[in-house]
Structures are given as C-alpha cells and as structure tokens.
Amino acid sequence: MSDTGEDIRPRTKLDEATADIYAENGSIRGDFLAAVGAAIADADTSFLRKHVARLHESELGDLLESIPPEQRLALVRLLGDDFDLTALTEVDEAIRMEIVDQMPNAQIAAAIGDLDSDDAVYILEDLDQEDREEILAQLPFTERVRLRRALDYPEQSAGRRMQTEFVAVPPFWTVGQTIDYMREEADLPESFTQIFVVDPTFKLLGVVYLDKILRTKRGVKIEAIMRETNYPVPADMDQEEAAQLFEQYDLLSAAVVDNNGRLVGVLTIDDVVDVIQEEAEEDIMRLSGVGDEELSDSVKQTSRSRIPWLLVNLFTAFISASVISLFEATIEEVVALAILMPIVAGMGGNAGSQTMTVTVRALATRNLDIHNAWRVARREAGVGLINGVVIGVLVGTVAGLWFQDPHIGGLIATAMLINMFAAAMAGIMIPLLLDRAGADPAVSSAVFVTAITDTTGFFAFLGLATIWLLP
C-alpha cells in the first residue's frame, strides 16, 4: 500500500475481465502469479474472486500447478465456496489429493453436487473409502445412487468416465412432447447433442440427434425418426478401447450400456480427449521405465518409481559386460576396438528404440495385430538392412581413415550391419511377443531391446575381430 492508501500491487493489466493469464510461451504470466501471490498473502478475497474465481477450470488448474503448495491451500481456503472443484480434474493426482485432504468433507460434498457426474467420480475415486462414503451420504438420494453406480465400475473403464446425466425418451412420444420436455425439465445436462430412445426397462433402442428434432414437425413420433445407436459402449470396456471407437468412427458422444443393454450413461468427446492424452503420456512414461510418475511427486516417490527398472537395466548391463570379458585378449591386442565398441552398441540401441517405439504405439492403437505383423516385420527387416549398409559404410570409412587400417573399417561396417538388422528385429519382435504373452510391451520392451542390441553388437564386433584381425 502507498502512503495514500492506494493498492500498488502489479494489477494494471489484470483489471480487464478478459485478461489473458498466459505468456507467449504458454506458461502463466509472471505478473499474474505475483499479483495472485500478493493477494493470498494479504488475504484479499475480493481480488481473488474477481481475477481467480472467474477463470476457466483448465486455467485454474494451471494456476494451481504453478504456485507453491502453501499458496495452493491458502487460495482454496480464501475462495471458499467460490473455488471451482472442477479445476481438480485438470491437475495431477498428487496436487489433487494435497488439496482435497485439506478440505472439509462438507465443503467437498457441497461442491460435488454442482459438478457433472463424470467430474465428480474423477475426484471421488481417489479418496479414502471412509471419506468417500461420508461425502456421498450428504448428497441427494438420486445423485448418490448415480455416483455409486459409476464408482462400482472398474478403474479406467468407460463406466468410470461416463456422464450419468442424459436425455432419454420413449419411442411413442412425439417430437412436440420431446421439445416441451426439454424446455420444462430442469434436471437435464447443460449441453447435449443427442436424445436416446429407451423402452420401459431403459433398454437402449436408438438415438435421435437434435438437428433431426428441429427439422421434424411436432406431430411425428420419435420412433419414426430415430436411428440405431452408433456403436454403444459397454460400461466395462477399457477407456482406451472406447477412445479408439471415437477415433475410428468420428463420434462426438456415445451411449454407455450395461451387460443387459440398458442405458446407464453417455461418454462425451471431452472426456475421450482426456483419455487419449493420458494414455499417450502413460505409454511415453512407461517406455522410459518411469511408470505413472507425476511432476509434483516428491524426491522419495520419484526415486522409488525409477529404481526398479534401473536395477533391471543394471542386470542387463552386466550381461553385456560379460560378453566383452570373453574377448579381453582381443581388446588388448587391438586397442582400437575399445574405442569403437560404444559406436556399435549405441547405434544399435538407437535403431532398436526407433522400431520399438513405432511397434508399441501401433499395438496400443490396435493398428498392429497378427494379420499384418509378418508384413511389418519384413518391412522392418528391410529397413534394418538398408540402414545397416548406409551407416556401416559411413562408419567403416571414417574408422578406416582414422586408424589407417582398412581391416578396422571393414570390421566395424560388418558389425554395424549385423547389429542394425538385429536391432530392427528385436524392436518389433519383443513388443509383439510380450503383447502375445499378456505383458505390457510399453513397460518391458525397452530393457530387453537394449540388452539384445548391446549383447549382439559387442559379440558381433569382438567376435569378428577375433577371427578377422588376430592370427
């Protein structure tokens, strides 16, 4: 505050209701973070309600991830009922649990009642059973039943992702009755594009899109204009498989049905986009052996998630070292081999990683299966041979000139060809075999591919050197 009592915190650009909180690089603007931090320190709730409570849930989520932990909790406390709980669906699990653990269950229950069911389930599923039941007990009966039913479905299933608010009408209703129902009924989803048609037991019969309703006269019955539901999603279907249906058939939403074909919810494109992003991130993380690690995890949690696969890598490294030890005498006779060995192993590892990444992604998106596996394997074999020849000739030429010995050049060129071919084969066959065995190729492939390329590279290079260079 100045001597005149005027607030001089950096808010000049923040007084506009439409102020953009992001910098050009996509991060939260520094002046906005500073202003929010100052408002939290001063407990300035009017500023926070004006500039923070108005943010979209994704923007508020980015803000929560950008400020220190102590400010997060203070911000939630100062906003009180103005805090949009939907923002917790936009942050990673560690931050979400950190905030929820500090909120009274009564406040969570009050906020949950204003959320869409899919967002409510997303928050409730990570809570302790005792807290979850206490929160559910404070909700209206109908809403409590809906949420419990969704929570009963397996994790990462369509049933967990679905929204239980939808519009369903009987087939004998007219278009006019349906329009009047949508105008008068208060308990409808905020937005929707299709109306489901069900029988008295709620078995799904078909669907009518809103544009068809608007173009049809009021006296026409719904059964006359309904169409069969496009690709209903079983509630227990894995969310990644459901996302693939959306991608394959360009769906905006899809009915979710139980084992008896009864309508239980609707899966919408906004949730599917989140699924696609989560699954892609999960595949990338697993390929690196870091599991479901989050940026907000502590040092202890991060270390614990990485050590197991580092230990496996250490074991395979000892296998590679044992291959080298078999040719100790050869290395002592030709010192150049020790200098060139990392090149053979490194190039093989990179080539194997390229093929493995493409293969794992193709398996995840169901683009690679038993029907086209042999064709793809032949292609990768050809790529491995061509790359082996090109890289082998290049490396062989450089090595021959470097050590003034054409034998060294021919040796490493041949070893490179062998290892690049082996890398291509390992990169596609190992993920395929792991997938066939029921293991997750995204988790296990990298370790085995690296072990094979290192071992093959060293064995080929040093074995050929023993035959080629030594008397």
C-alpha positions, -999 to +999 in steps of 0.1 A: +000+000+000+012+036-007+011+064+018-022+074+003-037+040+009-038+031-028-031-005-037+001-005-059+004-043-065+010-052-102-025-054-113-027-028-141-033-054-169-054-076-146-083-053-142-097-063-176-122-091-173-109-108-204-072-105-194-051-134-208-032-151-180-008-169-203+025-156-217+036-163-253+054-195-243+022-209-228+031-206-192+012-185-166+023-148-168+048-138-141+029-106-132-003-126-127+014-151-104+029-122-085-004-105-081-021-137-070+007-144-045+004-109-031-034-112-028-031-146-010-005-131+014-029-102+021-060-124+023-075-102-004-106-122-012-122-095-034-092-096-058-092-134-058-129-136-065-126-111-093-095-125-111-092-161-100-127-174-093-137-163-129-110-185-145-119-215-166-113-248-149-083-256-170-068-221-164-074-225-126-058-260-128-027-245-145-026-218-118-027-244-090+002-262-106+022-230-110+021-217-074+038-232-043+020-258-022+014-234+007-003-209-016-025-236-032-041-244+001-044-208+011-061-200-022-086-227-018-094-217+017-098-180+008-121-187-022-143-210-001-175-218-020-162-198-050-135-223-056-144-244-087-138-280-077-138-290-114-103-275-116-090-305-096-097-327-127-071-306-145-042-312-121-021-343-114-032-367-087-006-356-061-018-319-062-055-330-063-050-352-031-030-325-014-059-300-018-088-324-012-071-337+020-072-302+035-109-295+025-137-304+049-159-332+036-189-310+039-174-284+015-165-312-009-200-326-008-215-291-015-192-286-045-197-322-058-234-315-061-227-288-087-204-310-109-212-332-138-212-368-127-180-377-146-161-349-129-175-359-095-164-395-100-130-384-111-125-366-078-142-392-055-124-423-069-091-412-053-105-406-018-103-430+011-134-452+014-144-436+047-142-400+033-160-410+001-189-426+020-192-395+042-193-372+012-218-394-007-241-396+024-245-358+022-258-359-014-294-362-026-305-398-030-307-399-068-273-383-073-258-406-046-271-437-064-257-425-098-223-418-084-221-451-065-231-470-096-203-453-116-178-459-089-187-496-089-173-500-124-136-509-128-110-481-129-101-468-163-133-482-178-160-464-198-183-467-168-159-446-147-156-420-174-192-417-184-216-389-175-248-402-159-268-371-169-285-377-203-318-372-221-339-403-227-375-406-241-399-434-250-403-442-287-441-434-287-435-397-277-440-371-304-414-346-314-436-319-298-437-338-265-399-342-266-393-305-272-417-295-244-400-319-221-366-304-228-379-269-223-396-277-190-374-303-173-348-286-151-327-317-144-311-321-178-274-319-189-260-284-195-252-294-231-260-324-253-263-333-290-284-364-290-316-378-273-316-415-265-347-437-271-354-464-245-381-489-236-398-491-202-369-511-188-344-485-201-331-508-227-315-487-254-335-487-287-320-459-307-309-423-308-322-390-323-299-361-329-311-326-321-308-313-357-333-340-367-357-329-339-356-293-351-363-303-387-393-325-379-429-315-374-442-317-338-467-345-345-442-370-358-434-398-334-398-403-321-397-439-333-403-427-369-371-406-369-348-425-345-319-444-358-299-473-344-274-462-318-239-458-333-215-481-315-228-482-279-200-486-255-202-514-228-197-499-194-169-523-185-149-516-217-114-502-212-114-465-216-086-467-242-107-491-264-136-467-261-114-438-272-104-459-302-141-462-312-144-424-311-113-420-332-123-447-357-159-435-362-156-398-356-180-398-327-189-368-306-207-389-279-217-425-274-243-443-252-229-464-224-248-496-217-246-523-191-244-561-197-282-562-203-281-534-229-297-508-206-286-472-209-265-461-179-247-431-192-231-412-220-194-408-230-185-375-245-157-363-266-142-340-240-136-370-217-123-391-246-097-364-254-085-366-218-083-404-221-062-401-253-038-377-237-035-397-206-029-430-225-003-413-247+015-399-217+014-432-200+029-450-230+057-425-232+064-427-195+064-465-195+088-467-224+113-448-202+106-470-172+091-443-150+056-456-146+029-431-136+052-406-122+039-370-118+059-337-119+046-329-084+058-362-069+084-359-041+120-369-044+113-401-025+083-411-046+102-403-079+132-423-068+111-453-057+093-454-091+126-453-111+149-476-092+133-510-101+138-506-138+173-491-133+181-523-114+169-544-143+190-523-167+220-528-144+215-566-146+214-565-184+245-542-184+264-569-166+253-594-192+268-571-219+299-567-198+303-604-195+303-607-234+331-581-235+351-601-209+351-631-233+372-611-257+396-595-233+426-608-251+414-595-284+408-560-270+444-560-255+458-568-289+438-542-308+432-511-287+411-495-314+383-520-306+377-504-272+374-470-288+349-482-314+327-505-293+304-478-280+296-467-315+284-502-325+263-506-293+249-470-293+238-471-330+222-504-324+203-492-294+191-461-312+178-482-342+161-506-318+144-478-299+130-464-332+114-496-342+103-504-307+085-470-303+067-474-336+057-510-327+045-502-292+024-473-304+009-495-332+000-521-307-016-495-284-038-481-312-046-517-325-030-509-358-007-539-355-020-574-350-015-610-360-028-603-395-002-577-406+026-585-381+046-605-407+043-578-433+055-551-409+083-574-397+095-578-433+095-541-437+115-535-406+140-562-416+145-543-449+148-510-431+174-526-407+195-539-436+194-507-456+202-486-425+230-511-416+246-508-450+244-469-451+256-464-415+281-493-418+298-478-449+299-444-434+313-455-400+337-480-417+351-453-439+357-429-410+372-457-388+395-469-416+408-435-422+411-427-385+432-458-377+448-461-411+437-497-413+411-508-439+405-540-419+392-520-389+369-502-413+355-534-428+352-550-394+330-522-379+310-519-411+301-556-410+294-555-372+272-524-377+252-542-404+246-572-382+236-551-352+213-528-371+195-558-385+193-574-351+180-541-336+152-539-361+141-574-354+143-570-317+124-537-319+094-554-335+095-590-322+100-583-285+069-560-282+049-585-302+059-614-280+053-595-248+018-584-260+010-620-270+021-632-236-002-607-219+025-584-207+025-546-213+051-540-241+053-504-232+068-513-198+091-542-206+103-537-242+130-511-237+151-532-213+151-563-235+157-544-267+187-526-252+201-558-238+198-576-272+214-547-292+242-543-267+250-580-265+247-586-302+267-555-311+296-565-288+295-601-297+295-594-334+322-567-333+346-585-310+339-620-324+346-608-359+377-590-347+390-622-331+385-641-364+395-612-388+424-594-371+441-620-349+464-647-363 
